[in-house]
C-alpha cells in the first residue's frame, strides 16, 4: 500500500485523452475537429465519446445547427439525439418516479420524443450505428415503451455488434424491476451476455451489475449484506471477474474504467479483497460515476479502496 493514495477522480476526460480533445472541439464549436476526434473509432470508442459529449451542457444549439445543415450526417444526429436525452434526464432527475413532478415528466418526455425523431433517422440510414441504437434503448426506457420494444432495439444492434457492452448494460436497466422488469429476466440476460462473449471481453460486467442492482433493491442493510455474502453470489462474481477483468486477455479499451470500477465495487461488497485490490490498483485514482453513485460516490470509492489494500494487498 503506497504511503499516499491520490483522491479519486470521476472525470471521464481524465481517463480518456480523446474526451478532452472532444470537449475542446465542442467548446470551440469546431465541427471538423469534432469529426476528427471520432475518426476511425471502433463502436465502443464511438459510444464512449457520444456519451461523454452529453455531459457538455449548452452544446445543443451548435449541434442543432450542424444537424440542420446535413440531417444525413450520422455523427451530428447521434450527438444531437444524445444531448436531448441527457438534457431531458437532467430535468427528470435521478429520483424514483414518485418524487418527480408532472411538469418534469412532461419536459422529460418531450426531450426524449425529439431525440427519438432524430435517432430513428440515424438508425434507418445507418443500421449498424451502435451508439445511436444504444441511445434508442435509453429512450425506450424513458418513454416506457415496454420490455419487448427495448429488447427489439437491442436485438437490432446485436445483429451488427453482438457483444456491445454499453448497450447490454443499458438494456439491463430496463430489465430490472425498477423499470417494470423482473429479476429472472435481468439475470438471464446478464448471464447470456457473460457467457456468449469471448473470454477476456468486458461483457461479464453486466452480470456483476445485475447483482449490484439486486443488492441495492433490498430494503435493509442486513438483507443486503446477507445477499452479497451468500456463497452463490460470491462465486458468480468471481467467475464473472475471471471471464473478464481477471482474465489474461483483458485489455483496457474504451470503457475500461467503468468495467473495472464495477468489479472493484462488487469484489469489495462480496469481500473478495485481493481481487478488489487488483482492480483499484489498475484504476489508480480513476473511477466512473456509475457504479459509485450506488456506494457514496468518492467517499465509498476511498473507503473500499482502503479496505481492499489493507485486506487484499496492492497488486
N, C-alpha and C positions, 0 to 999 in steps of 0.2 A: 504494500500500500504506500503510495507516494506521500511525502511529507505534506505537500499542499495539493489539494484537488480543486481544479477550477470549477466555478459555478456553472451550471448547465445553461445552454442557450437553445431555445426552440426556434430561432430564426432560420427559416429554410435557406436563406441566402448564405448563411454561414456554412451550411453543409454542402451546398452545390454552387460552385462559382458561376455556372451558367444562369442561375436565377438572378444573381447580382447583375449580370450583363443584361438580362431581360428587363429588370427594373429600371436600369439606366435608359434603355431604349424607350420604355413606356413613358418615363418621366420627360424625355425629350420629344415625345410624340413622333418618333422616327420609325416609320413603318419598315423601310428597308433594313434597318438594324434589328427590328423585332424578327423579321423573316430570317435574317442571318443566324440568330440565336437558335431558331428551330431547324435550321438546315441539317439534313442527314441524321436527325434524331430517330431512335427506334420508338416503337409505341409506348414503352414505359417512360422514356425520356420526354416524349411529347406530352403525355398525360401529366407528368410531374410539372412541367413548365406551364401547361394550361391551368392547372390547379393553383400554382403559385401566383400566376397573373391575377387571379381572383382576389388576392389579398391587397392589390393596389387600388385602393378606393379613389374614385374620381377619374378613372380612365374610360368610363363608358362613353362620353361624348367623342373622344378620339377614335375609339373602336367602332362606334356607330358611323362616324364619317368614313372610315376605311371600308367598312362593310357596305355602306350605301354606294360607294364608288365602284365596288365589284362584289355583288352578292354571291358570285360563284366561287369566291376565294374561301377554301375550307378553313384556313387558319383564322381569317377575320371572323367568320361565322362562329367558329368554336370558341374563340376568345370572347366575343361579344355575348354569346349564349352563357358562357360560364360567369361572366361579370354580372349578368342579370340574375342568375341563380344565386350567386353569393350575396348580391345586394338584397335580394328577397329574403334570404335566410337570416341576414343580419336584422332585418325588420321583424321577422318572426321570433328571433332569439332561439337559444338552445333549450328553453324550458319545455316541460311537458305541455301538451295541448291545453290542459285545464287552466294553465297560467297565462295563456296567450289570448289577447283581446280579439273581438270580431274584426275590428279595423286592421289590426296587424295581419290577421289571416287574409283579409281581402287584398291588401297590398302585396303580401307574400305570393298569393296565388296569381295575381296579375303579373308579377315579375316572372314567375315560372311559365305562365302561358306565353308570354312574349319570348322567352328563351326557347320554348318548345317550337314555336313557329320558325325561328332561325335554325335550330338544330335539326329539325325534320328535313329541311332542305339540304343541310350538310350531309346527313347520313343517306339521303336519297341519291345525291350526286357521288358520294364517296362512302360506299357501304363498309369499307374496311377501316374507317377512321375510328380507332379505339377511343381516343379522347372524347370525341363527340358522343359516341354511344355511352360511355361511362357517365357523362353528364345527363344523358337522357334517362338513365337508370335512376339517378338522383331526382330528376323531375317527376318520374313516375311515383316515387315515394312521397314527394312533397304534395303532389296533386291527388294523392290517394287513388291512383288508378288501379290498384289491386295487385295481388301477388302474381297472377298469370301474366299481366302486361309487363311487369318488371322483369319476370323471367323471360318473356318473349324478347325483350330488348337485349338482355344479356346473351341469349342464345344467338341472336343476330350477330353480335360482336364476336362471340366464341367461334362462329363459322370461320372467321378470319384469324382470330387470335385466341386459341383455346385455353391459354394459361395466363390471361391478363390479370394479374393480382389486384390492381386498383379497382377494376370492375367487379371482381369477385368479392372484395371487401365491401364495396358499395351495395351489391345485392344482398350480402349477409345482413346488413342493417334492415333491409326490407323484410327479410325472412324472420326476424326476431319478433317476439310478442308485442313489443312496444310499437311496432308498425303493422299490427294485425296479422303477424305470422305466428309460428309456434316453434317450440324448441326441437321437435323431431325433424321438421323440415330444415331448420337452420343448421343443425348438426349433420344431417345427411348431406347437405350441400357442402359444408365445410370439409367433411371427410372426403368427399368426392374430389374437391379441389386439391387437397393434400396428396391423395393417392395417385391422381391422374398425372400430375406434373412430374417432370424428371427430378431425380434426387439432386439436391443442391440448389433447386429453384426456390424462390421465396414463398410459394403458394401455401405452404403449410401454416403460414402466419394466419390465414383465415380460420383455421381450426383453433389456434391459440386465442384468437379474438372471439370466437364463439364461446369459449369457456370464460373469457373475460366478461362478456355480456351476461352470461348466466350467473356468474359471481355477483355482478352488480345488481341483478334483479332480485336477489334475496332481500328480505326486509330488515334483518338484524345482522350485526357483526358476528354473532355466534354462528348463524347459518352460513354466512359467507366463509368463515374460517373452516367450518366442517366440510364445506364443498371443496375448497382448493387443497385441503389436506387429505382428501379421500384418495385411496390408492389408485382407482381407475383414472381420476383426473390427473394426478401427479404423473402417472405412467404415460398417459396420452400426450401431455405437454412435452415430456421428454422425447417421446417418439416423433412428435412434430418438429421439435428442435433438431433432432438427429437427421431428419429428412431435409432440413433447410439450413438454418444458421450454424449448426454444429457439423454439417457435412463438409468434407474437404473440398467439394466442388462449388461451395457457395462463394459468390463474389459480390463485392459492394457495387452494385449497379444502381441506376436511378430508383429511388425509393428505399434504399438500404437502411437509412436512419429510422424510418417508420417501422420497418420489419424488425430490426434489432431492438428498437425501443419496446415493441410489443412483447417480444420474447424476454427482454430484460425484466419487464414488469411481471409477466406470467411465471417465469422462473423464480422471481422473488416471492410472489404470492404463494407458490407451491413449495417454497423453502428449499429449492434446489440451488443452493448458494454458489457452488462452483460454476455452474452453467450461467447463472445470473452475472457473476463476476466477469466471465469471458465476454459477455455482451456489453457490459459497461466499459470494459477495457477497450473493446473495439470502437465504441462510441466516443471515447474521450470525454469531451464536455458537450457533445451534441445530443440532441433529443428532438422529438417531434411532439407537437401539441396533442395529437392523438397517439397513444392512449393515455398520456399523462394527465389529461383533463379528468380522467376517471380516478386518479390517485393523487389528488392535491398538487397537481402541476409540478413546478420546480421543487417545491418542498418535499413532495413524495419521491421524486427522482433522487434528490440528495439523500433522503432517508434510506431508501432501498439500496442505493449505491454504496453507502457507508456500511450497511449490514452485509452486503454481498462481498465487499472487500475484506471485512473483518472475519466473516464466517467461511467464505469460499476462497479467499486469496485473490490476488490480482493476476490475471493471465497476461 
